[in-house]
Amino acid sequence: MAADRPFVVTIASEQAQVGKTTIASNLAVYLKALREDLPVTLVSFDSHFSADGMFAIGDHRGRSIAGLFSGRPAAELIRLGQYGVQFMTTESCLCPFDDDHHHLLRALRCAFLPGILVLDTRPDLDYFTRNALLAADLILVPVMDSGSLAQVASLRRASGIEDGAADRIWLVPSLVDEHRLLRPGLNALDFMVFAAGERGCQVADCRIHRSAQLAGLSNPLLTHDLSSQTHQQLRKLADIVLQHYGNSETPVRSPLAGELSIPQSPRCLQVECPLCSEPAGEASVHFFLDLRSRRRGFVHGSCLDDLLQDQGLGDPAMDRGLWVLRWQGAGEVGPEAELTLQIFDEQGAQIDTAEIGAVSLPPFAAFWRRVTGKLAEELFQETMVVTVEHGLPGDFCGPERQRLRELRRQVLTELNGGLFKGRYG
């Protein structure tokens, strides 16, 4: 994935009135609210929705996505709207440009449009829906009953997704009548989740409930009651998308990493050690991930050992697990800043914790600065995860990468009170 190619989230369903546009427009706003530094763009192919009506500021209208299909740079088409969301205007008479369903995918590869692009589609498998599906890094399918569930198979085929390889497509229960009992003890929502699993579909750990607040809503729910259940569910959906965005990695070969094929996201992964600035190469390294910036990479084992030992922390009496560094406070290296090192074993159980004093903060702040580019004054609430185990960069690929991802998810779920709970990430 090119650095300026957006991470594409397509909202699709062949059934009308399942909440596609509501989810797409609110998702864009929630993504921007959770990640203010992240460019978020909304585009709708559905002529019944006008992005101008929700996002345009005064007469500052956007331009049609038709320009993207005809090769115009995205920078000329997008407009910055309310809530910080970029958008292109909806066109009521948008006609197919050719018979190539990969047209949009190729256009986005050279669009110079960073961040996340949310695509709202029409309720049929037309030219534009197929283009949006094939361009997607993540497909969210709102489902409300057995009818919309039955149509998922055709969306899968149009997306080029085979059975058993559907990590790119997730179902989102939307507007399901949970009070309707199909039989004693089994309501419509429980049946939907069960039936989706029987079809080999992944179901996102959130439910977009029926709500009077969403009916005919012309403004995002974020501007309404933040204590509502619907608000919590939309925020959870945005969290899910950000997890997928952060984990979007494409195997590439890096000249700085020798001949090893490392899971690398050009926008996030660093192959130079942030402590000594030397390439990871063939040296023994630990893998790290900064949660806020989603930057990840490798730190030399010898460099990390020196940092820990200089601060009197030393190595834990284990060779597998996670270190979790948590920075809390005002963001300045002073009495208000706190840094905690927590150690978890390979089962995800916490076995030790250490409060790192003010004298030791500057070396860790420098570590964070080299990872994220942020000065100590800009650090507020940060979390960095580092593997206890070390090895060659290639050792963190394949099954080992998946094992560490599961361990990280388990640890973060415990630390964040269930924020990362679910079958995503």
C-alpha positions as CSV (number, residue, x, y, z in Angstrom):
1,M,0.0,0.0,0.0
2,A,1.5,3.3,-1.1
3,A,2.0,5.9,1.6
4,D,-0.4,8.3,0.0
5,R,-3.0,5.7,-0.9
6,P,-5.9,5.8,1.6
7,F,-7.1,3.0,3.8
8,V,-10.5,2.3,2.2
9,V,-13.6,1.4,4.3
10,T,-16.6,0.4,2.1
11,I,-20.1,0.3,3.6
12,A,-22.1,-2.0,1.4
13,S,-25.4,-3.9,1.4
14,E,-27.8,-4.9,-1.4
15,Q,-30.7,-4.2,0.9
16,A,-32.1,-0.7,1.3
17,Q,-32.9,0.9,4.6
18,V,-30.3,-1.0,6.7
19,G,-28.4,2.1,7.8
20,K,-25.6,2.2,5.3
21,T,-25.5,6.0,5.0
22,T,-26.1,6.6,8.7
23,I,-23.2,4.3,9.5
24,A,-20.9,5.8,6.9
25,S,-21.5,9.5,7.8
26,N,-21.4,8.9,11.6
27,L,-18.4,6.6,11.2
28,A,-16.4,9.4,9.4
29,V,-17.2,11.9,12.2
30,Y,-16.3,9.4,15.0
31,L,-13.0,8.4,13.3
32,K,-12.0,12.1,13.2
33,A,-13.1,12.7,16.8
34,L,-11.0,9.7,18.0
35,R,-8.0,10.6,15.8
36,E,-7.8,14.3,15.2
37,D,-4.4,13.9,13.4
38,L,-5.9,11.4,10.9
39,P,-7.3,12.7,7.6
40,V,-10.8,11.2,7.1
41,T,-12.7,11.5,3.8
42,L,-16.3,10.6,3.1
43,V,-17.6,9.8,-0.4
44,S,-21.1,8.5,-1.2
45,F,-22.3,6.9,-4.5
46,D,-25.9,6.9,-3.2
47,S,-27.8,9.8,-4.9
48,H,-30.2,9.9,-2.0
49,F,-27.6,11.2,0.4
50,S,-25.9,14.6,0.0
51,A,-22.7,15.0,1.9
52,D,-23.0,18.8,1.3
53,G,-26.1,18.9,3.5
54,M,-24.3,17.4,6.5
55,F,-20.7,18.6,6.1
56,A,-20.5,21.7,3.8
57,I,-19.7,24.9,5.6
58,G,-21.9,27.7,4.1
59,D,-21.5,27.7,0.3
60,H,-18.2,25.9,0.4
61,R,-19.3,22.9,-1.6
62,G,-17.3,19.9,-2.6
63,R,-16.7,18.5,-6.1
64,S,-18.0,15.2,-7.4
65,I,-16.1,11.9,-7.2
66,A,-16.6,11.7,-11.0
67,G,-13.3,13.7,-11.2
68,L,-11.4,10.9,-9.4
69,F,-12.6,8.4,-12.0
70,S,-11.4,10.8,-14.8
71,G,-8.0,11.1,-13.3
72,R,-8.1,14.4,-11.4
73,P,-6.0,14.6,-8.2
74,A,-8.0,14.1,-5.1
75,A,-6.6,17.3,-3.6
76,E,-8.6,19.2,-6.2
77,L,-11.8,17.4,-5.4
78,I,-12.0,17.1,-1.6
79,R,-13.3,19.9,0.6
80,L,-12.8,20.2,4.4
81,G,-16.2,20.2,6.0
82,Q,-17.7,20.4,9.5
83,Y,-16.3,18.1,12.2
84,G,-13.0,18.0,10.4
85,V,-14.3,15.5,7.8
86,Q,-13.2,15.9,4.2
87,F,-15.8,15.1,1.5
88,M,-16.7,14.9,-2.2
89,T,-20.1,15.9,-3.2
90,T,-22.8,13.4,-4.3
91,E,-23.8,13.4,-7.9
92,S,-27.4,12.4,-8.8
93,C,-26.6,11.3,-12.4
94,L,-23.3,9.5,-12.0
95,C,-22.9,7.1,-14.9
96,P,-20.4,4.2,-15.3
97,F,-17.1,5.3,-17.0
98,D,-16.3,1.9,-18.5
99,D,-16.7,-1.8,-17.7
100,D,-13.6,-2.0,-15.5
101,H,-14.5,-2.7,-11.9
102,H,-10.9,-2.0,-10.8
103,H,-11.0,1.6,-12.1
104,L,-11.4,3.1,-8.6
105,L,-8.6,0.9,-7.1
106,R,-6.1,2.1,-9.7
107,A,-7.2,5.7,-9.3
108,L,-6.7,5.6,-5.6
109,R,-3.2,4.3,-6.0
110,C,-2.1,7.6,-7.4
111,A,-4.7,9.9,-5.7
112,F,-2.3,11.3,-3.0
113,L,-5.1,10.9,-0.5
114,P,-3.7,9.8,2.9
115,G,-5.7,8.6,5.9
116,I,-9.0,6.8,5.8
117,L,-11.6,7.0,3.0
118,V,-15.1,5.9,3.9
119,L,-17.2,4.9,0.8
120,D,-21.0,4.8,1.1
121,T,-22.5,2.6,-1.7
122,R,-25.9,2.1,-3.4
123,P,-28.2,-0.8,-2.4
124,D,-27.3,-2.8,-5.5
125,L,-24.2,-4.4,-7.1
126,D,-23.8,-1.8,-9.8
127,Y,-20.6,-0.5,-11.4
128,F,-19.8,1.9,-8.5
129,T,-20.6,-0.6,-5.7
130,R,-18.3,-3.2,-7.4
131,N,-15.5,-0.6,-7.7
132,A,-15.9,0.3,-4.1
133,L,-15.8,-3.3,-3.0
134,L,-12.7,-4.2,-5.0
135,A,-10.9,-1.0,-3.7
136,A,-11.7,-1.7,-0.1
137,D,-9.2,-2.7,2.6
138,L,-12.2,-3.3,5.0
139,I,-15.8,-3.9,4.1
140,L,-18.6,-3.4,6.6
141,V,-21.9,-4.9,5.8
142,P,-24.9,-3.7,7.8
143,V,-27.3,-6.7,8.3
144,M,-30.8,-6.4,9.9
145,D,-32.6,-9.7,9.0
146,S,-32.2,-13.0,7.2
147,G,-32.8,-11.2,3.8
148,S,-29.7,-8.9,4.2
149,L,-27.7,-11.8,5.6
150,A,-28.5,-14.0,2.6
151,Q,-27.1,-11.3,0.3
152,V,-23.6,-11.4,1.9
153,A,-22.5,-14.2,-0.4
154,S,-22.9,-12.1,-3.5
155,L,-21.0,-9.2,-1.9
156,R,-18.2,-11.6,-1.1
157,R,-18.0,-12.8,-4.7
158,A,-18.0,-9.2,-6.0
159,S,-15.2,-8.4,-3.5
160,G,-13.1,-11.2,-4.8
161,I,-13.1,-12.8,-1.3
162,E,-13.2,-16.6,-1.2
163,D,-14.7,-18.6,1.6
164,G,-12.2,-19.1,4.5
165,A,-10.3,-15.9,3.6
166,A,-12.8,-13.3,4.6
167,D,-10.7,-11.2,7.0
168,R,-11.5,-8.1,4.9
169,I,-15.3,-8.3,5.3
170,W,-17.2,-7.9,8.6
171,L,-20.9,-7.9,9.3
172,V,-22.4,-5.1,11.5
173,P,-25.8,-5.9,13.0
174,S,-27.8,-2.8,12.3
175,L,-31.4,-1.8,13.2
176,V,-32.2,-5.3,14.3
177,D,-35.4,-5.7,16.2
178,E,-34.0,-7.4,19.3
179,H,-37.4,-7.6,21.0
180,R,-38.7,-9.9,18.3
181,L,-38.6,-13.5,19.5
182,L,-38.2,-16.2,16.8
183,R,-38.8,-18.8,19.5
184,P,-38.7,-18.8,23.3
185,G,-35.2,-17.8,24.4
186,L,-34.0,-16.8,20.9
187,N,-34.4,-13.2,19.7
188,A,-33.7,-11.9,16.2
189,L,-30.2,-10.6,17.1
190,D,-29.0,-13.8,18.6
191,F,-30.2,-15.7,15.5
192,M,-28.4,-13.2,13.2
193,V,-25.1,-13.7,15.0
194,F,-25.5,-17.5,15.0
195,A,-26.5,-17.6,11.3
196,A,-23.6,-15.4,10.3
197,G,-21.2,-17.8,12.1
198,E,-22.7,-20.7,10.3
199,R,-22.0,-19.0,7.0
200,G,-18.4,-18.4,7.9
201,C,-18.9,-14.7,8.4
202,Q,-17.2,-12.5,10.9
203,V,-19.4,-10.3,13.0
204,A,-18.1,-7.0,14.5
205,D,-18.4,-6.7,18.2
206,C,-20.9,-3.8,18.1
207,R,-24.6,-3.4,17.4
208,I,-26.2,-0.3,15.8
209,H,-29.5,-0.3,17.6
210,R,-32.8,1.2,16.5
211,S,-32.9,4.7,17.9
212,A,-35.2,7.7,17.5
213,Q,-32.0,9.8,17.5
214,L,-30.9,8.2,14.2
215,A,-34.2,8.5,12.4
216,G,-34.0,11.3,9.9
217,L,-30.8,12.6,11.6
218,S,-29.3,15.5,9.6
219,N,-26.4,15.9,12.1
220,P,-24.0,13.3,13.5
221,L,-25.0,11.6,16.7
222,L,-21.7,12.9,18.2
223,T,-23.4,16.3,18.5
224,H,-26.3,14.8,20.5
225,D,-26.6,12.7,23.7
226,L,-23.1,11.2,24.4
227,S,-24.6,9.0,27.1
228,S,-26.8,7.1,24.7
229,Q,-26.3,3.4,23.8
230,T,-26.2,4.3,20.1
231,H,-23.3,6.7,20.7
232,Q,-21.4,4.0,22.5
233,Q,-21.9,1.5,19.7
234,L,-20.9,4.0,17.0
235,R,-17.7,4.8,18.9
236,K,-17.0,1.1,19.3
237,L,-17.4,0.7,15.5
238,A,-14.9,3.5,15.0
239,D,-12.5,1.8,17.4
240,I,-12.8,-1.4,15.3
241,V,-12.0,0.4,12.1
242,L,-9.0,2.1,13.7
243,Q,-7.7,-1.2,14.8
244,H,-7.9,-2.6,11.3
245,Y,-6.3,0.6,10.0
246,G,-3.4,0.2,12.4
247,N,-2.9,-3.4,11.5
248,S,-2.9,-2.9,7.7
249,E,0.4,-4.3,6.9
250,T,1.7,-5.5,3.5
251,P,4.8,-7.8,3.2
252,V,7.5,-5.8,1.4
253,R,11.2,-6.1,1.0
254,S,13.2,-3.3,2.6
255,P,16.9,-2.7,1.7
256,L,17.5,-1.7,5.3
257,A,16.3,-5.1,6.5
258,G,18.7,-7.2,4.5
259,E,16.9,-10.0,2.5
260,L,14.2,-10.5,5.1
261,S,10.5,-10.0,4.2
262,I,9.1,-8.0,7.1
263,P,5.4,-7.2,7.6
264,Q,5.7,-3.5,6.8
265,S,3.2,-0.6,6.5
266,P,5.1,2.2,4.9
267,R,3.2,4.8,6.9
268,C,4.0,3.1,10.2
269,L,6.8,0.6,10.3
270,Q,10.4,1.7,11.2
271,V,13.3,-0.6,10.5
272,E,15.9,1.5,12.2
273,C,16.3,1.1,16.0
274,P,14.9,4.2,17.7
275,L,17.7,4.1,20.3
276,C,20.8,3.9,18.1
277,S,19.3,4.8,14.6
278,E,21.0,1.8,13.0
279,P,19.1,-0.6,10.8
280,A,17.6,-3.7,12.4
281,G,19.5,-5.9,9.9
282,E,20.5,-9.3,11.2
283,A,20.8,-8.2,14.8
284,S,18.7,-9.5,17.7
285,V,15.7,-7.2,18.1
286,H,12.5,-6.7,20.1
287,F,9.3,-5.7,18.3
288,F,7.5,-2.5,19.5
289,L,4.2,-0.8,18.8
290,D,3.1,2.7,19.9
291,L,-0.7,2.6,20.2
292,R,-1.5,6.2,19.6
293,S,0.6,6.8,16.4
294,R,0.4,3.1,15.3
295,R,4.1,3.3,14.6
296,R,5.9,0.0,15.0
297,G,9.3,-1.4,14.4
298,F,12.3,-3.0,16.0
299,V,14.6,-2.0,18.8
300,H,18.0,-3.7,19.2
301,G,18.1,-6.1,22.2
302,S,21.4,-4.6,23.4
303,C,20.1,-1.1,23.2
304,L,16.9,-1.9,25.1
305,D,18.9,-3.8,27.7
306,D,21.2,-0.9,28.3
307,L,18.2,1.5,28.6
308,L,16.4,-0.7,31.2
309,Q,19.6,-1.5,33.2
310,D,20.6,2.1,33.3
311,Q,17.3,2.9,34.9
312,G,17.7,0.0,37.4
313,L,14.9,-2.1,35.8
314,G,16.8,-5.0,34.4
315,D,15.3,-8.0,32.6
316,P,12.3,-10.0,33.9
317,A,12.9,-13.7,34.8
318,M,11.2,-14.9,31.6
319,D,11.9,-14.9,27.9
320,R,8.4,-14.5,26.5
321,G,5.7,-11.9,27.1
322,L,5.1,-8.2,26.9
323,W,6.5,-5.0,28.4
324,V,3.9,-2.2,28.5
325,L,5.1,1.3,29.0
326,R,2.3,3.7,30.0
327,W,2.9,7.5,30.0
328,Q,0.4,9.4,32.1
329,G,0.3,13.1,33.1
330,A,0.4,16.6,31.8
331,G,2.9,15.6,29.1
332,E,5.9,17.4,30.5
333,V,9.0,15.8,32.1
334,G,8.3,17.0,35.6
335,P,6.5,16.1,38.8
336,E,3.1,15.7,36.9
337,A,4.4,13.2,34.4
338,E,4.3,9.5,35.4
339,L,5.7,6.5,33.6
340,T,4.8,2.9,34.5
341,L,6.4,-0.3,33.2
342,Q,4.1,-3.4,33.4
343,I,5.3,-6.9,32.6
344,F,3.0,-9.6,31.3
345,D,3.8,-13.2,30.7
346,E,3.0,-15.2,27.6
347,Q,-0.5,-16.0,28.9
348,G,-1.3,-12.3,29.4
349,A,-1.1,-12.3,33.2
350,Q,0.6,-9.3,34.8
351,I,3.6,-10.5,36.9
352,D,5.2,-7.2,37.8
353,T,4.9,-3.4,37.7
354,A,7.4,-0.6,38.3
355,E,6.9,3.1,38.7
356,I,9.6,5.0,36.8
357,G,10.7,8.1,38.6
358,A,11.2,11.6,37.3
359,V,15.0,11.2,36.9
360,S,14.5,8.3,34.5
361,L,11.8,10.0,32.3
362,P,14.1,11.9,29.9
363,P,15.7,8.7,28.3
364,F,12.2,7.2,27.8
365,A,10.8,10.4,26.5
366,A,13.7,10.4,23.9
367,F,12.8,6.9,23.0
368,W,9.2,7.9,22.3
369,R,10.3,11.0,20.4
370,R,12.4,8.9,18.0
371,V,9.4,6.6,17.5
372,T,6.6,9.2,17.1
373,G,8.4,12.4,16.4
374,K,6.7,14.0,19.4
375,L,8.5,16.1,22.0
376,A,8.2,15.3,25.6
377,E,5.9,18.3,26.0
378,E,3.4,16.7,23.5
379,L,3.2,13.4,25.3
380,F,0.0,13.0,27.3
381,Q,-1.5,9.6,27.6
382,E,0.6,7.2,25.7
383,T,1.1,3.4,25.6
384,M,3.9,1.4,24.0
385,V,4.0,-2.3,23.8
386,V,7.4,-4.1,23.5
387,T,8.0,-7.9,23.2
388,V,10.0,-9.5,25.9
389,E,11.2,-12.1,23.4
390,H,13.8,-11.1,20.9
391,G,15.1,-12.5,17.6
392,L,15.7,-11.6,14.0
393,P,13.1,-9.3,12.4
394,G,11.8,-12.2,10.2
395,D,11.0,-14.1,13.4
396,F,8.1,-11.8,14.0
397,C,6.4,-12.8,10.8
398,G,3.7,-15.4,10.1
399,P,2.3,-17.4,13.0
400,E,4.5,-15.6,15.6
401,R,3.0,-12.3,14.5
402,Q,-0.5,-13.6,14.9
403,R,0.4,-15.0,18.4
404,L,1.8,-11.7,19.5
405,R,-1.3,-9.9,18.1
406,E,-3.6,-12.1,20.2
407,L,-1.4,-11.6,23.3
408,R,-1.4,-7.8,22.7
409,R,-5.2,-7.8,22.3
410,Q,-5.6,-9.8,25.6
411,V,-3.4,-7.5,27.5
412,L,-4.9,-4.3,26.2
413,T,-8.4,-5.5,26.9
414,E,-7.4,-5.9,30.5
415,L,-5.7,-2.6,30.7
416,N,-8.4,-0.6,29.0
417,G,-11.5,-2.1,30.6
418,G,-12.8,-4.0,27.6
419,L,-12.1,-1.2,24.9
420,F,-10.3,-3.7,22.7
421,K,-12.7,-6.6,23.5
422,G,-13.9,-8.4,20.4
423,R,-12.7,-10.5,17.4
424,Y,-10.9,-7.7,15.7
425,G,-7.4,-6.2,15.6
